[in-house]
Amino acid sequence: PRARTPRQLLLFGEWPLSARAIAVVAVALVAGCCVARSAAGADPGREPHDLPLALRLVGDADDDKFGCSVGRAGDVDGDGFVEWLIGASGWGDPEFGRVLVFSSKPPLDGEPDMVVDGILDREHLGSRVAGIGDVNNDGFADFAARGKALVGDQSVVAVHVFLGAPEVADVEVVTLLDRQPFGYGYGIGIAGGDVNGDDYDDVVVGAFENERVHPDGSTTAVSD
């Protein structure tokens, strides 16, 4: 059999990677294939190959799915530099999953500022990650990740919302549960924005297999 190597992420962008909307492109390298995962704030006049290589990151293991999702979180800790998210949904045994939060504050050393590990068997935390704005309007950017949660003795798909704060220990977590426990498509898409004009960003969760609202799926908006 062909030898397997850990997944890698290449980040291309103008230095320094500050809170300004500059080009940041993450590319997952899997078995020699390049897959563009994110281009948050990218300059439409620039191609990824025109940008300098800023950082190379490598997953912990060959099957941790490091880089299966990436996203721009915004300024989570209020230091003036944006954070970015990497999911590793296959991390751990059996596949708890993991979300890593990196700061763009120079120098880029490849060390995450925050690591969130899944706690349930095959939770696959981090299969989707997304910045969602500032849902509690406290001045710190918030982010979300798809995973699972326990409801009684059942494990159901969930979206975990992380509320930004100056210190990692102060980051609060709010869990949004799938109202249809066996709708595995819940959280396949996550986004944020001020839907109702109240100056609080809202969380939008897609659920393509949820037949309760529409046979092709549903979208749920959650307001603070």
HELIX and SHEET records of a PDB file:
HELIX    1   1 PRO A   48  ASP A   50  5                                   3    
HELIX    2   2 VAL A  168  ASP A  170  5                                   3    
SHEET    1   A 4 CYS A  33  SER A  38  0                                        
SHEET    2   A 4 VAL A  24  VAL A  30 -1                                        
SHEET    3   A 4 GLN A   8  GLY A  13 -1                                        
SHEET    4   A 4 LEU A  53  VAL A  58 -1                                        
SHEET    1   B 4 PHE A  66  GLY A  74  0                                        
SHEET    2   B 4 GLU A  83  ALA A  88 -1                                        
SHEET    3   B 4 ARG A  98  SER A 103 -1                                        
SHEET    4   B 4 MET A 114  ASP A 117 -1                                        
SHEET    1   C 4 VAL A 129  GLY A 133  0                                        
SHEET    2   C 4 ASP A 142  VAL A 151 -1                                        
SHEET    3   C 4 GLN A 154  LEU A 163 -1                                        
SHEET    4   C 4 GLU A 172  LEU A 177 -1                                        
SHEET    1   D 3 TYR A 186  GLY A 193  0                                        
SHEET    2   D 3 ASP A 202  ALA A 207 -1                                        
SHEET    3   D 3 SER A 218  VAL A 222 -1                                        
END                                                                             
